[in-house]
């Protein structure tokens, strides 16, 4: 079954050169802020269909963009699709202060050159196994200020270049912010030993929609359609009531017409009777006058 998408046209609102301290010294990367990602999404998975806006002088196309920033997407629950076909050379992705609840390795699969992933201030609860399977170049991951309550114990094990990992301010409050490679290794060890892991029963019920966001999309769509169906049913009942009222009015009008026809017949009869009475009265008066003359 194909995923159900909300297709959007995003807009570049601000592009600039950034001399980042997070990568090699004197590294300039070209960053663009993106807006309208979640417009008209209605909770569905967003698929970026087109891009508008102006690039900075010296850059002419989206392929030169190395970093995108998406902030404040309050309707976006899922990681946007088709980013890689619009911005094909990304090494830095930030989606922050949004309502992102789900992320899978399929979402991140296209970004094999990704070095920096920031998903701060979202609503993510589960970090599933193999989430970063296709992202071996990752050096920095920020997942702080979410609602993370389970992290698979092997999810960070293969990331040999990872040197900054922020898991602070989550439901798992035992985890923190690792700012060096050695600190990252210590933090990963804590996770492997069982910190921030739910029991198997809880995981099986919690991760069903996390592992398969399509099921969640379908559920959201069903709820939406169910609400619309109720509206249609209410409208149908309302229309039936109106149809009944109209039929009743038609019946009353027909009765009035019949009554009026009766009235017309009676009036005609009365007119005839009155004419006869007038004639009789006139005849009687004339006869009386003749008698008086005699």
Phi, psi and omega in degrees: 000133179283147179292152178261121187245157165253109183280132183226153172254113182269162182234133172281120183251342182198119177237142182200164175272139183231121177271087189281143176270354186278337181252202180300152180300145178061031178268117174261125175241154184259115187249142173230133172274142185239139174230170181071018182295323186255010183293134180060021183284330180053034178081358179277168178289128184278134173240117182287120186261328183199165181228135175240174178109172185252140175272163175294153178305135180097348177239136188238347182213167185291338181294342180272352179286127181254345181214140174235144179240124176236115182232145173072028178275084192287347179255002187264111181263336185240155178298130184299147179258157175074012177301318186295335179276348177258315178239098192270355185235040184282135171241354184216124176232129174234123171235107187229161178050048180233198181242031181297122181247338186229144172207136182231169178292337175292327176297321185266353185306319183291345191257067183288342180262006185297129179250330188225121177236120179239117178234044181290153172055055173234201183236029182290135181247330187236133170251099189281167178298144177064021179303319184254028185302324184262009188237059185292344183271000183301130177247330185224130176228123175246114178235019181289161178058050170242207176232037185295125178235357174211131174233124178300139188291343182253004191295329182258356191301322186272358183274083187287345180260358183293123183231352174223128180217116181247113178240017184288164176057053175232176177300323171283091187276001180278349182263156184222219188239115179259123188249001176224167180298318180296320178294322177299314180299321178295318181293317178298321179298319178299319179295317180296331180277358174119356176294134176065048175228132178275164175289164188300319181298315180295319181297318184297327179274330184279322188272358182304310180280335179290318180288332182229084183298339179299321178298320178294320178299315181296319178299315179300317182294319179299316178300318180297315181292324178297318178297318179295322180297320178297320178299317180295319178298316178298320178295321180296316178299316179299317180295322178297319178297318178296318178299319179296316178299319180296317178298318178298320179295319178300319180297316180297320179297318178298319177299317179297320178298316179297317179298318180296322177297319176299317180300319180296318179296315179298316180299318179297318179296316179299322179297318178297316180297317179297322178296318179295317178298317178300319180295316179296318180297317179298318180294318181294320180294318180296318180295322181294322180295320179297319180296322180294325178294323180291000000 
